[in-house]
Amino acid sequence: MKILAISDMHLSTSAADALLSAAGAADLVIAAGDFANQHEGLEAYMARLFPIADKMICVPGNNESLRALQAATEAEILHGTSTMRGGLMIAGLGGGIPPLPPLPWKSWDLTEDQARDALAGVEAADILILHSPPAGLGDNHEGLGHLGSPALKEAMLRIKPRLCVFGHIHDCWGQGGTLGATRWRNLGPDPVWFDL
C-alpha cells in the first residue's frame, strides 16, 4: 500500500497544495493533526482537502479538538480507535500529550492517564497515528526540552506497529528511526511516502 503522510499543516496553503497534488498516487493519506492554528480556520481548511477525504485517515492535533475536526471533515478520524484499510489495521490518538505548559490560547491536550486509557483497548496495529511523539522519539523542543509522552511510548512498544507517525514538535520535523519492530517518524508539513 502506498501511503502519503503529513502533520502540522497549520493552515499552510503550500502544504495543502503539495498534499492534494501528490495524493492521486496514494492508496491512503494519513494526517497526524494540527490542521488549524489555535482553533482558527479549521472548517475552510478542511473544505480545501475535501477532494481527498475519502482516502484520508487523521487524528486531531492540539490546535483543533476532536469535536471540531469531526464537524469539519468527512475523512475518517481516529482517537483511541482503530480501522482497517487495505488489509492494514490502523489505530490513532490525537491531542497534545502530555499537556503543554500554559499558553495564551487553549491547547487541546490529554493527560498521560487519559492517553493510556484511550489506547488500552488497542491490542495490535500495523500503523499507529499519533499527534504527539512517544517519549524520546523526535520530541526535543529547543526551548522546553523533551516533550514526548511516556504513555504513548508504552503503547507503541506494547502494540508493536510496523509504522508509527506523529508531529507536534516542530523542531524535530523529519526525524525518524526504528525502535524494536517499529519504524517511527516525526512527519511535519512536507508530505512523506511510505510503502507497507
C-alpha distance (Angstrom), angle and dihedral (degrees) to the residues before:
residue distance angle dihedral
M1 . . .
K2 3.81 . .
I3 3.80 108.2 .
L4 3.79 126.7 -168.7
A5 3.82 114.3 -162.5
I6 3.80 135.5 -173.0
S7 3.82 141.1 160.7
D8 3.80 141.1 -174.5
M9 3.79 98.3 30.1
H10 3.83 91.3 159.4
L11 3.83 94.4 -168.0
S12 3.82 91.8 -53.8
T13 3.80 110.9 164.7
S14 3.80 91.9 -159.6
A15 3.83 92.0 51.4
A16 3.81 90.9 50.3
D17 3.80 91.9 47.4
A18 3.81 92.2 48.9
L19 3.80 91.5 48.7
L20 3.81 94.0 47.3
S21 3.79 91.3 47.2
A22 3.80 94.6 50.9
A23 3.81 98.7 37.5
G24 3.79 95.1 80.6
A25 3.82 89.6 73.9
A26 3.83 93.3 47.3
D27 3.79 127.9 95.3
L28 3.81 89.6 -161.1
V29 3.81 135.2 16.5
I30 3.81 118.1 -153.3
A31 3.80 121.4 -165.3
A32 3.81 118.4 -172.9
G33 3.80 98.7 -158.7
D34 3.79 141.8 -96.7
F35 3.78 97.9 101.7
A36 3.84 90.3 148.6
N37 3.80 134.7 53.4
Q38 3.80 113.5 -121.4
H39 3.82 90.3 -28.2
E40 3.82 92.8 -54.1
G41 3.82 128.5 121.8
L42 3.80 98.1 11.0
E43 3.82 100.4 130.7
A44 3.80 96.2 50.3
Y45 3.80 92.1 43.7
M46 3.80 94.2 50.5
A47 3.81 89.2 47.5
R48 3.80 86.7 59.0
L49 3.83 88.6 56.0
F50 3.83 93.5 46.9
P51 3.85 94.0 106.7
I52 3.83 90.0 67.5
A53 3.83 98.8 35.1
D54 3.81 92.4 106.7
K55 3.83 92.0 61.7
M56 3.82 96.6 36.9
I57 3.79 129.3 100.6
C58 3.78 116.4 -176.0
V59 3.78 145.5 169.1
P60 3.81 125.1 -146.8
G61 3.77 118.4 -104.4
N62 3.77 126.4 -146.6
N63 3.83 90.5 -92.7
E64 3.81 92.1 65.7
S65 3.79 131.6 31.9
L66 3.78 126.2 -124.2
R67 3.79 90.8 -111.7
A68 3.80 93.4 50.0
L69 3.81 91.9 49.1
Q70 3.80 91.6 48.3
A71 3.80 89.2 53.8
A72 3.82 93.9 46.8
T73 3.81 103.9 49.3
E74 3.78 144.8 38.0
A75 3.80 90.5 -149.6
E76 3.80 117.0 113.3
I77 3.80 111.4 -94.5
L78 3.79 123.6 -156.7
H79 3.78 122.8 -160.9
G80 3.79 112.6 159.0
T81 3.79 86.9 -23.6
S82 3.81 139.6 101.3
T83 3.78 137.7 -140.5
M84 3.79 137.8 -175.7
R85 3.82 121.5 -123.6
G86 3.78 125.4 170.1
G87 3.79 92.0 -16.0
L88 3.81 93.0 -52.0
M89 3.80 123.4 116.8
I90 3.80 109.2 -137.2
A91 3.81 125.3 -169.5
G92 3.77 129.8 -178.4
L93 3.78 148.5 -178.5
G94 3.79 128.2 -172.0
G95 3.79 137.5 -165.0
G96 3.77 135.6 69.9
I97 3.82 108.0 -60.0
P98 2.99 119.1 -143.8
P99 3.81 99.6 20.5
L100 3.77 114.2 -95.3
P101 3.80 122.0 -116.3
P102 3.82 112.3 -88.1
L103 3.80 112.6 -63.2
P104 3.81 132.1 -171.8
W105 3.83 86.6 -108.9
K106 3.83 132.5 44.9
S107 3.79 111.0 -93.3
W108 3.83 114.6 -154.9
D109 3.81 99.4 -122.3
L110 3.79 141.5 164.6
T111 3.78 128.3 -152.6
E112 3.79 121.3 -121.3
D113 3.83 89.9 -105.1
Q114 3.82 91.6 50.6
A115 3.80 89.7 51.4
R116 3.81 92.5 49.1
D117 3.80 91.0 49.3
A118 3.81 93.1 46.5
L119 3.81 93.2 53.6
A120 3.82 97.4 36.9
G121 3.80 92.1 97.9
V122 3.81 94.3 51.4
E123 3.78 104.9 95.2
A124 3.80 100.8 168.9
A125 3.79 140.0 0.7
D126 3.77 138.6 167.9
I127 3.82 91.3 -145.0
L128 3.80 128.3 28.7
I129 3.82 115.2 -163.7
L130 3.80 115.3 -163.5
H131 3.76 133.4 165.8
S132 3.80 95.6 -149.9
P133 3.80 123.3 51.1
P134 3.78 125.2 -111.0
A135 3.82 111.2 -108.9
G136 3.79 113.2 -75.3
L137 3.81 96.2 9.3
G138 3.79 116.4 104.9
D139 3.80 89.7 -35.6
N140 3.82 106.7 119.0
H141 3.81 112.7 122.8
E142 3.81 112.2 -163.0
G143 3.79 94.4 -131.1
L144 3.80 103.5 26.9
G145 3.80 104.0 36.0
H146 3.80 124.6 -136.5
L147 3.81 110.8 0.0
G148 3.81 101.0 172.2
S149 3.77 124.4 127.9
P150 3.81 123.3 -107.9
A151 3.82 89.0 -159.8
L152 3.80 91.4 56.0
K153 3.80 91.7 47.7
E154 3.80 90.2 50.9
A155 3.81 89.8 49.8
M156 3.80 92.9 48.1
L157 3.82 92.1 50.3
R158 3.81 90.7 47.4
I159 3.82 97.5 44.7
K160 3.84 93.5 41.2
P161 3.81 98.2 -155.3
R162 3.78 118.5 -170.5
L163 3.81 87.7 -130.7
C164 3.82 132.2 24.1
V165 3.81 118.3 -173.9
F166 3.78 130.7 -177.7
G167 3.81 143.0 143.8
H168 3.82 130.9 -170.1
I169 3.82 98.9 116.4
H170 3.79 103.6 79.5
D171 3.81 94.3 -170.1
C172 3.82 89.0 66.1
W173 3.80 101.6 46.3
G174 3.79 109.0 143.7
Q175 3.79 95.9 21.2
G176 3.78 115.7 130.2
G177 3.75 145.3 150.3
T178 3.77 144.2 144.7
L179 3.79 130.0 -76.6
G180 3.78 115.0 -176.1
A181 3.81 107.5 -47.0
T182 3.81 93.2 -18.6
R183 3.77 129.5 96.7
W184 3.84 108.6 -154.7
R185 3.80 134.9 -168.2
N186 3.80 138.4 -179.8
L187 3.79 95.6 -141.5
G188 3.81 112.6 -163.5
P189 3.81 126.5 -175.0
D190 3.82 98.2 -56.5
P191 3.82 109.9 90.3
V192 3.82 114.0 -111.0
W193 3.81 126.5 -159.2
F194 3.80 125.9 -136.6
D195 3.81 129.0 177.0
L196 3.81 117.4 -151.7
